[in-house]
Amino acid sequence: MGGLNLRTRDYALFGELMRNGGRRGDVQIIPADWVAISTTDTAPADVTGFPFGYGYQWWMPPQADDEFFAVGVYGQYIYVNPKAGIVIAKNAAHREFTEIDEAGVDYLSKNIELFRSIAEHYSDWEFPG
């Protein structure tokens, strides 16, 4: 996500495109096989040095169940959880986003736990009307 100058809504729309396997409506914009490969853990945590697996610019959290995320410098995120039907886009200017907090927890993991909690809460939620 480094070097992209997008609105939060645009990040969310890109995440939604990835959540739908590269499709928007009836149009396949990104090849489905590329979406699948890019969101597959091909560089596990012991290789990346982070507690996450890695695909093509997408990261897989520990114990990922078909979820993945992109993270930009200073803590921008696109979190995608296809099973829950959730995409979360977050903009930020957090210079220490890769650091460890005073409790010994890294901010990347804290953000993913927050996104997972939101996804769990809203995955069964239905829009009114």
C-alpha positions as CSV (number, residue, x, y, z in Angstrom):
1,M,0.0,0.0,0.0
2,G,3.1,2.2,0.0
3,G,2.9,5.0,-2.5
4,L,-0.9,4.7,-3.1
5,N,-2.8,7.9,-2.6
6,L,-6.4,6.6,-2.1
7,R,-9.4,7.5,0.0
8,T,-10.4,5.0,2.7
9,R,-13.4,4.2,0.6
10,D,-11.2,3.2,-2.3
11,Y,-9.1,0.9,-0.1
12,A,-12.4,-0.7,1.0
13,L,-13.6,-1.1,-2.6
14,F,-10.3,-2.8,-3.5
15,G,-10.6,-5.1,-0.5
16,E,-14.2,-5.9,-1.6
17,L,-12.9,-6.8,-5.0
18,M,-10.3,-9.2,-3.4
19,R,-13.0,-10.6,-1.1
20,N,-15.1,-11.5,-4.1
21,G,-12.2,-13.3,-5.8
22,G,-11.5,-10.5,-8.2
23,R,-15.1,-10.1,-9.4
24,R,-17.3,-7.0,-9.4
25,G,-20.8,-8.1,-10.2
26,D,-20.6,-10.2,-13.3
27,V,-17.2,-8.9,-14.4
28,Q,-13.9,-10.7,-13.5
29,I,-11.5,-7.7,-13.1
30,I,-8.6,-9.6,-11.5
31,P,-8.0,-13.2,-12.6
32,A,-9.4,-15.5,-9.9
33,D,-6.4,-17.7,-9.9
34,W,-4.1,-14.7,-9.3
35,V,-6.3,-13.6,-6.3
36,A,-6.1,-17.1,-4.9
37,I,-2.3,-17.3,-5.3
38,S,-1.7,-13.8,-4.0
39,T,-3.6,-14.5,-0.8
40,T,-1.8,-17.8,-0.1
41,D,0.9,-18.1,2.5
42,T,3.9,-18.7,0.3
43,A,6.4,-17.1,2.8
44,P,5.6,-18.4,6.3
45,A,6.3,-16.4,9.4
46,D,9.7,-18.0,10.0
47,V,10.8,-16.5,6.6
48,T,9.2,-13.1,6.9
49,G,10.4,-12.3,10.5
50,F,6.9,-11.3,11.4
51,P,4.2,-13.4,13.1
52,F,2.3,-13.5,9.8
53,G,2.5,-15.4,6.6
54,Y,2.9,-13.6,3.3
55,G,1.6,-13.8,-0.3
56,Y,1.9,-11.1,-3.0
57,Q,1.6,-7.9,-0.9
58,W,-1.0,-9.7,1.3
59,W,-0.3,-11.0,4.8
60,M,-2.0,-13.9,6.5
61,P,-2.5,-13.7,10.3
62,P,-1.6,-16.6,12.6
63,Q,-4.4,-19.2,12.5
64,A,-5.9,-17.5,9.5
65,D,-9.1,-18.9,8.4
66,D,-9.3,-17.6,4.8
67,E,-8.5,-14.0,6.0
68,F,-5.7,-11.7,4.8
69,F,-4.7,-8.1,5.0
70,A,-2.5,-5.5,3.4
71,V,-0.6,-3.0,5.6
72,G,0.9,0.3,4.6
73,V,3.7,2.3,6.1
74,Y,2.4,4.0,9.2
75,G,-0.5,1.6,9.8
76,Q,-2.9,1.8,6.9
77,Y,-4.8,-1.5,6.5
78,I,-7.1,-3.4,4.2
79,Y,-8.4,-6.4,6.2
80,V,-10.4,-9.0,4.2
81,N,-12.4,-11.8,5.8
82,P,-14.3,-13.6,3.0
83,K,-16.0,-16.2,5.3
84,A,-17.4,-13.4,7.5
85,G,-18.3,-11.2,4.5
86,I,-16.2,-8.4,6.0
87,V,-13.7,-5.8,4.6
88,I,-12.2,-3.2,6.9
89,A,-10.2,-0.3,5.6
90,K,-8.2,1.9,8.0
91,N,-6.1,4.9,7.4
92,A,-3.5,6.0,9.9
93,A,-0.4,8.0,10.6
94,H,1.1,5.8,13.3
95,R,4.8,6.0,13.0
96,E,5.4,3.2,15.5
97,F,3.0,0.7,13.9
98,T,5.7,-2.0,13.7
99,E,6.9,-1.4,17.3
100,I,5.9,-3.3,20.5
101,D,3.8,-1.5,23.1
102,E,4.5,-1.3,26.8
103,A,2.8,-4.6,27.4
104,G,5.1,-6.4,24.9
105,V,2.5,-6.7,22.2
106,D,3.2,-5.5,18.6
107,Y,0.7,-3.1,17.1
108,L,0.2,-5.2,14.0
109,S,-1.2,-8.0,16.1
110,K,-3.3,-5.7,18.1
111,N,-4.9,-4.3,14.9
112,I,-5.6,-7.7,13.5
113,E,-7.2,-8.8,16.8
114,L,-9.4,-5.6,16.6
115,F,-10.4,-6.4,13.0
116,R,-11.1,-10.0,13.9
117,S,-13.4,-8.9,16.8
118,I,-15.2,-6.5,14.5
119,A,-15.6,-9.2,11.8
120,E,-16.9,-11.7,14.4
121,H,-19.4,-9.2,15.8
122,Y,-20.8,-8.2,12.4
123,S,-20.5,-11.4,10.4
124,D,-24.1,-12.4,11.4
125,W,-25.5,-8.9,11.3
126,E,-28.1,-8.1,8.7
127,F,-28.7,-4.7,7.3
128,P,-32.1,-3.2,8.3
129,G,-34.7,-2.7,5.6
